[in-house]
Amino acid sequence: MKKPVGEQELAVLRYVAEHGPATVGEVAERFGEAQGLARSTILTVMERLRLKGHLTRSKVNGVFQYASPVATQELLRDVVGNFVQRTLSGSLSPFVTYLSETEDVSDEELKQLQDVVARLRQKRKE
């Protein structure tokens, strides 16, 4: 199991997963500047993510390019899974309660939730 990531690491990881492969310079320019992050900070975060197994690195034309070994969807699924395990002690109940009390669920998200519930019910029948 890969080591969990912090908030800043997750933001950089998502950027690389969605826009990679990318060099530290590209990430610093296209993502870091808008966040007020120096190139050295981006380098530190990307190397930390590589050492944790969340990014890969390969040399292309003498420059390291970093990439996410998994698609963004899989990355987010893993992050949510880690959150549920670490923060919610493996229970989805607090998350379900939050969803039932929030008004921030769009019609599209509600449709996705209904589809998930239908798939879960189908799995139980099998």
mmCIF file of the C-alpha atoms, coordinates in Angstrom:
data_MODEL
# 
_entry.id   MODEL 
# 
loop_
_atom_site.group_PDB 
_atom_site.id 
_atom_site.type_symbol 
_atom_site.label_atom_id 
_atom_site.label_alt_id 
_atom_site.label_comp_id 
_atom_site.label_asym_id 
_atom_site.label_entity_id 
_atom_site.label_seq_id 
_atom_site.pdbx_PDB_ins_code 
_atom_site.Cartn_x 
_atom_site.Cartn_y 
_atom_site.Cartn_z 
_atom_site.occupancy 
_atom_site.B_iso_or_equiv 
_atom_site.pdbx_formal_charge 
_atom_site.auth_seq_id 
_atom_site.auth_comp_id 
_atom_site.auth_asym_id 
_atom_site.auth_atom_id 
_atom_site.pdbx_PDB_model_num 
ATOM 1   C CA . MET A 1 1   ? 0.000   0.000   0.000   1.00 0.00 ? 1   MET A CA 1 
ATOM 2   C CA . LYS A 1 2   ? 1.300   3.451   -0.920  1.00 0.00 ? 2   LYS A CA 1 
ATOM 3   C CA . LYS A 1 3   ? 1.885   6.013   1.786   1.00 0.00 ? 3   LYS A CA 1 
ATOM 4   C CA . PRO A 1 4   ? -0.930  8.564   2.159   1.00 0.00 ? 4   PRO A CA 1 
ATOM 5   C CA . VAL A 1 5   ? -0.540  12.072  0.778   1.00 0.00 ? 5   VAL A CA 1 
ATOM 6   C CA . GLY A 1 6   ? -1.098  15.484  2.315   1.00 0.00 ? 6   GLY A CA 1 
ATOM 7   C CA . GLU A 1 7   ? -3.289  18.216  0.899   1.00 0.00 ? 7   GLU A CA 1 
ATOM 8   C CA . GLN A 1 8   ? -0.525  20.002  -1.009  1.00 0.00 ? 8   GLN A CA 1 
ATOM 9   C CA . GLU A 1 9   ? 0.844   16.702  -2.303  1.00 0.00 ? 9   GLU A CA 1 
ATOM 10  C CA . LEU A 1 10  ? -2.620  15.710  -3.501  1.00 0.00 ? 10  LEU A CA 1 
ATOM 11  C CA . ALA A 1 11  ? -3.025  18.972  -5.412  1.00 0.00 ? 11  ALA A CA 1 
ATOM 12  C CA . VAL A 1 12  ? 0.305   18.460  -7.211  1.00 0.00 ? 12  VAL A CA 1 
ATOM 13  C CA . LEU A 1 13  ? -0.426  14.775  -7.796  1.00 0.00 ? 13  LEU A CA 1 
ATOM 14  C CA . ARG A 1 14  ? -3.811  15.550  -9.337  1.00 0.00 ? 14  ARG A CA 1 
ATOM 15  C CA . TYR A 1 15  ? -2.212  18.137  -11.600 1.00 0.00 ? 15  TYR A CA 1 
ATOM 16  C CA . VAL A 1 16  ? 0.425   15.692  -12.822 1.00 0.00 ? 16  VAL A CA 1 
ATOM 17  C CA . ALA A 1 17  ? -2.147  12.901  -13.230 1.00 0.00 ? 17  ALA A CA 1 
ATOM 18  C CA . GLU A 1 18  ? -4.343  15.174  -15.353 1.00 0.00 ? 18  GLU A CA 1 
ATOM 19  C CA . HIS A 1 19  ? -1.594  16.975  -17.323 1.00 0.00 ? 19  HIS A CA 1 
ATOM 20  C CA . GLY A 1 20  ? 1.475   14.723  -17.153 1.00 0.00 ? 20  GLY A CA 1 
ATOM 21  C CA . PRO A 1 21  ? 3.980   13.597  -17.920 1.00 0.00 ? 21  PRO A CA 1 
ATOM 22  C CA . ALA A 1 22  ? 5.522   16.900  -16.892 1.00 0.00 ? 22  ALA A CA 1 
ATOM 23  C CA . THR A 1 23  ? 8.808   18.321  -15.711 1.00 0.00 ? 23  THR A CA 1 
ATOM 24  C CA . VAL A 1 24  ? 9.224   20.130  -12.409 1.00 0.00 ? 24  VAL A CA 1 
ATOM 25  C CA . GLY A 1 25  ? 9.614   23.377  -14.349 1.00 0.00 ? 25  GLY A CA 1 
ATOM 26  C CA . GLU A 1 26  ? 6.344   22.831  -16.216 1.00 0.00 ? 26  GLU A CA 1 
ATOM 27  C CA . VAL A 1 27  ? 4.439   22.032  -13.036 1.00 0.00 ? 27  VAL A CA 1 
ATOM 28  C CA . ALA A 1 28  ? 6.003   25.009  -11.241 1.00 0.00 ? 28  ALA A CA 1 
ATOM 29  C CA . GLU A 1 29  ? 5.076   27.364  -14.096 1.00 0.00 ? 29  GLU A CA 1 
ATOM 30  C CA . ARG A 1 30  ? 1.592   26.064  -14.936 1.00 0.00 ? 30  ARG A CA 1 
ATOM 31  C CA . PHE A 1 31  ? 0.421   25.049  -11.469 1.00 0.00 ? 31  PHE A CA 1 
ATOM 32  C CA . GLY A 1 32  ? 2.786   26.282  -8.773  1.00 0.00 ? 32  GLY A CA 1 
ATOM 33  C CA . GLU A 1 33  ? 2.879   29.969  -9.691  1.00 0.00 ? 33  GLU A CA 1 
ATOM 34  C CA . ALA A 1 34  ? -0.901  30.287  -9.403  1.00 0.00 ? 34  ALA A CA 1 
ATOM 35  C CA . GLN A 1 35  ? -0.693  28.629  -5.974  1.00 0.00 ? 35  GLN A CA 1 
ATOM 36  C CA . GLY A 1 36  ? 2.190   30.819  -4.832  1.00 0.00 ? 36  GLY A CA 1 
ATOM 37  C CA . LEU A 1 37  ? 4.561   27.830  -4.736  1.00 0.00 ? 37  LEU A CA 1 
ATOM 38  C CA . ALA A 1 38  ? 8.221   28.203  -5.636  1.00 0.00 ? 38  ALA A CA 1 
ATOM 39  C CA . ARG A 1 39  ? 9.930   25.809  -8.052  1.00 0.00 ? 39  ARG A CA 1 
ATOM 40  C CA . SER A 1 40  ? 11.946  24.378  -5.151  1.00 0.00 ? 40  SER A CA 1 
ATOM 41  C CA . THR A 1 41  ? 8.717   23.576  -3.292  1.00 0.00 ? 41  THR A CA 1 
ATOM 42  C CA . ILE A 1 42  ? 7.260   21.849  -6.353  1.00 0.00 ? 42  ILE A CA 1 
ATOM 43  C CA . LEU A 1 43  ? 10.477  19.831  -6.720  1.00 0.00 ? 43  LEU A CA 1 
ATOM 44  C CA . THR A 1 44  ? 10.350  18.787  -3.060  1.00 0.00 ? 44  THR A CA 1 
ATOM 45  C CA . VAL A 1 45  ? 6.687   17.768  -3.293  1.00 0.00 ? 45  VAL A CA 1 
ATOM 46  C CA . MET A 1 46  ? 7.160   15.843  -6.547  1.00 0.00 ? 46  MET A CA 1 
ATOM 47  C CA . GLU A 1 47  ? 10.193  13.994  -5.211  1.00 0.00 ? 47  GLU A CA 1 
ATOM 48  C CA . ARG A 1 48  ? 8.299   13.148  -2.021  1.00 0.00 ? 48  ARG A CA 1 
ATOM 49  C CA . LEU A 1 49  ? 5.449   11.793  -4.143  1.00 0.00 ? 49  LEU A CA 1 
ATOM 50  C CA . ARG A 1 50  ? 7.927   9.751   -6.194  1.00 0.00 ? 50  ARG A CA 1 
ATOM 51  C CA . LEU A 1 51  ? 9.507   8.259   -3.082  1.00 0.00 ? 51  LEU A CA 1 
ATOM 52  C CA . LYS A 1 52  ? 6.040   7.371   -1.767  1.00 0.00 ? 52  LYS A CA 1 
ATOM 53  C CA . GLY A 1 53  ? 5.317   5.574   -5.068  1.00 0.00 ? 53  GLY A CA 1 
ATOM 54  C CA . HIS A 1 54  ? 2.692   8.015   -6.352  1.00 0.00 ? 54  HIS A CA 1 
ATOM 55  C CA . LEU A 1 55  ? 4.789   9.389   -9.235  1.00 0.00 ? 55  LEU A CA 1 
ATOM 56  C CA . THR A 1 56  ? 7.248   7.815   -11.622 1.00 0.00 ? 56  THR A CA 1 
ATOM 57  C CA . ARG A 1 57  ? 10.226  9.635   -13.114 1.00 0.00 ? 57  ARG A CA 1 
ATOM 58  C CA . SER A 1 58  ? 12.073  9.115   -16.389 1.00 0.00 ? 58  SER A CA 1 
ATOM 59  C CA . LYS A 1 59  ? 14.740  11.120  -18.169 1.00 0.00 ? 59  LYS A CA 1 
ATOM 60  C CA . VAL A 1 60  ? 13.698  12.555  -21.532 1.00 0.00 ? 60  VAL A CA 1 
ATOM 61  C CA . ASN A 1 61  ? 16.212  14.647  -23.454 1.00 0.00 ? 61  ASN A CA 1 
ATOM 62  C CA . GLY A 1 62  ? 18.245  15.115  -20.282 1.00 0.00 ? 62  GLY A CA 1 
ATOM 63  C CA . VAL A 1 63  ? 15.320  16.331  -18.172 1.00 0.00 ? 63  VAL A CA 1 
ATOM 64  C CA . PHE A 1 64  ? 13.266  14.320  -15.680 1.00 0.00 ? 64  PHE A CA 1 
ATOM 65  C CA . GLN A 1 65  ? 9.590   13.961  -16.489 1.00 0.00 ? 65  GLN A CA 1 
ATOM 66  C CA . TYR A 1 66  ? 7.188   12.857  -13.800 1.00 0.00 ? 66  TYR A CA 1 
ATOM 67  C CA . ALA A 1 67  ? 3.980   10.951  -14.389 1.00 0.00 ? 67  ALA A CA 1 
ATOM 68  C CA . SER A 1 68  ? 1.254   9.322   -12.368 1.00 0.00 ? 68  SER A CA 1 
ATOM 69  C CA . PRO A 1 69  ? 1.280   5.541   -12.813 1.00 0.00 ? 69  PRO A CA 1 
ATOM 70  C CA . VAL A 1 70  ? -2.508  5.513   -12.425 1.00 0.00 ? 70  VAL A CA 1 
ATOM 71  C CA . ALA A 1 71  ? -5.379  7.391   -14.048 1.00 0.00 ? 71  ALA A CA 1 
ATOM 72  C CA . THR A 1 72  ? -6.926  10.327  -12.182 1.00 0.00 ? 72  THR A CA 1 
ATOM 73  C CA . GLN A 1 73  ? -10.080 8.314   -11.399 1.00 0.00 ? 73  GLN A CA 1 
ATOM 74  C CA . GLU A 1 74  ? -8.080  5.526   -9.773  1.00 0.00 ? 74  GLU A CA 1 
ATOM 75  C CA . LEU A 1 75  ? -5.972  8.061   -7.904  1.00 0.00 ? 75  LEU A CA 1 
ATOM 76  C CA . LEU A 1 76  ? -9.058  9.727   -6.429  1.00 0.00 ? 76  LEU A CA 1 
ATOM 77  C CA . ARG A 1 77  ? -10.597 6.364   -5.525  1.00 0.00 ? 77  ARG A CA 1 
ATOM 78  C CA . ASP A 1 78  ? -7.445  5.475   -3.589  1.00 0.00 ? 78  ASP A CA 1 
ATOM 79  C CA . VAL A 1 79  ? -7.392  8.866   -1.835  1.00 0.00 ? 79  VAL A CA 1 
ATOM 80  C CA . VAL A 1 80  ? -11.031 8.481   -0.802  1.00 0.00 ? 80  VAL A CA 1 
ATOM 81  C CA . GLY A 1 81  ? -10.338 4.928   0.375   1.00 0.00 ? 81  GLY A CA 1 
ATOM 82  C CA . ASN A 1 82  ? -7.435  6.150   2.512   1.00 0.00 ? 82  ASN A CA 1 
ATOM 83  C CA . PHE A 1 83  ? -9.617  8.933   3.911   1.00 0.00 ? 83  PHE A CA 1 
ATOM 84  C CA . VAL A 1 84  ? -12.373 6.484   4.844   1.00 0.00 ? 84  VAL A CA 1 
ATOM 85  C CA . GLN A 1 85  ? -9.889  4.122   6.505   1.00 0.00 ? 85  GLN A CA 1 
ATOM 86  C CA . ARG A 1 86  ? -7.788  6.713   8.326   1.00 0.00 ? 86  ARG A CA 1 
ATOM 87  C CA . THR A 1 87  ? -10.300 9.433   9.167   1.00 0.00 ? 87  THR A CA 1 
ATOM 88  C CA . LEU A 1 88  ? -13.593 7.575   9.380   1.00 0.00 ? 88  LEU A CA 1 
ATOM 89  C CA . SER A 1 89  ? -12.177 4.317   10.817  1.00 0.00 ? 89  SER A CA 1 
ATOM 90  C CA . GLY A 1 90  ? -13.452 2.425   7.775   1.00 0.00 ? 90  GLY A CA 1 
ATOM 91  C CA . SER A 1 91  ? -17.085 3.473   8.232   1.00 0.00 ? 91  SER A CA 1 
ATOM 92  C CA . LEU A 1 92  ? -19.020 5.134   5.438   1.00 0.00 ? 92  LEU A CA 1 
ATOM 93  C CA . SER A 1 93  ? -21.823 6.204   7.813   1.00 0.00 ? 93  SER A CA 1 
ATOM 94  C CA . PRO A 1 94  ? -20.386 9.690   8.550   1.00 0.00 ? 94  PRO A CA 1 
ATOM 95  C CA . PHE A 1 95  ? -19.958 10.261  4.828   1.00 0.00 ? 95  PHE A CA 1 
ATOM 96  C CA . VAL A 1 96  ? -23.515 9.147   4.086   1.00 0.00 ? 96  VAL A CA 1 
ATOM 97  C CA . THR A 1 97  ? -24.805 11.420  6.864   1.00 0.00 ? 97  THR A CA 1 
ATOM 98  C CA . TYR A 1 98  ? -22.857 14.339  5.395   1.00 0.00 ? 98  TYR A CA 1 
ATOM 99  C CA . LEU A 1 99  ? -24.315 13.713  1.933   1.00 0.00 ? 99  LEU A CA 1 
ATOM 100 C CA . SER A 1 100 ? -27.859 13.509  3.311   1.00 0.00 ? 100 SER A CA 1 
ATOM 101 C CA . GLU A 1 101 ? -27.492 16.860  5.086   1.00 0.00 ? 101 GLU A CA 1 
ATOM 102 C CA . THR A 1 102 ? -25.645 18.893  2.446   1.00 0.00 ? 102 THR A CA 1 
ATOM 103 C CA . GLU A 1 103 ? -27.325 20.964  -0.227  1.00 0.00 ? 103 GLU A CA 1 
ATOM 104 C CA . ASP A 1 104 ? -24.219 20.904  -2.444  1.00 0.00 ? 104 ASP A CA 1 
ATOM 105 C CA . VAL A 1 105 ? -25.119 17.737  -4.366  1.00 0.00 ? 105 VAL A CA 1 
ATOM 106 C CA . SER A 1 106 ? -25.850 18.535  -8.013  1.00 0.00 ? 106 SER A CA 1 
ATOM 107 C CA . ASP A 1 107 ? -28.440 16.687  -10.081 1.00 0.00 ? 107 ASP A CA 1 
ATOM 108 C CA . GLU A 1 108 ? -25.613 14.911  -11.931 1.00 0.00 ? 108 GLU A CA 1 
ATOM 109 C CA . GLU A 1 109 ? -23.975 13.841  -8.660  1.00 0.00 ? 109 GLU A CA 1 
ATOM 110 C CA . LEU A 1 110 ? -27.316 12.637  -7.336  1.00 0.00 ? 110 LEU A CA 1 
ATOM 111 C CA . LYS A 1 111 ? -27.738 10.529  -10.492 1.00 0.00 ? 111 LYS A CA 1 
ATOM 112 C CA . GLN A 1 112 ? -24.241 9.087   -9.977  1.00 0.00 ? 112 GLN A CA 1 
ATOM 113 C CA . LEU A 1 113 ? -25.102 8.220   -6.363  1.00 0.00 ? 113 LEU A CA 1 
ATOM 114 C CA . GLN A 1 114 ? -28.305 6.507   -7.480  1.00 0.00 ? 114 GLN A CA 1 
ATOM 115 C CA . ASP A 1 115 ? -26.315 4.498   -10.027 1.00 0.00 ? 115 ASP A CA 1 
ATOM 116 C CA . VAL A 1 116 ? -23.828 3.469   -7.323  1.00 0.00 ? 116 VAL A CA 1 
ATOM 117 C CA . VAL A 1 117 ? -26.636 2.338   -5.018  1.00 0.00 ? 117 VAL A CA 1 
ATOM 118 C CA . ALA A 1 118 ? -28.179 0.311   -7.863  1.00 0.00 ? 118 ALA A CA 1 
ATOM 119 C CA . ARG A 1 119 ? -24.803 -1.383  -8.565  1.00 0.00 ? 119 ARG A CA 1 
ATOM 120 C CA . LEU A 1 120 ? -24.312 -2.150  -4.857  1.00 0.00 ? 120 LEU A CA 1 
ATOM 121 C CA . ARG A 1 121 ? -27.778 -3.699  -4.660  1.00 0.00 ? 121 ARG A CA 1 
ATOM 122 C CA . GLN A 1 122 ? -27.055 -5.784  -7.754  1.00 0.00 ? 122 GLN A CA 1 
ATOM 123 C CA . LYS A 1 123 ? -23.801 -7.067  -6.236  1.00 0.00 ? 123 LYS A CA 1 
ATOM 124 C CA . ARG A 1 124 ? -25.638 -8.143  -3.081  1.00 0.00 ? 124 ARG A CA 1 
ATOM 125 C CA . LYS A 1 125 ? -28.071 -10.199 -5.173  1.00 0.00 ? 125 LYS A CA 1 
ATOM 126 C CA . GLU A 1 126 ? -25.252 -12.048 -6.941  1.00 0.00 ? 126 GLU A CA 1 
# 
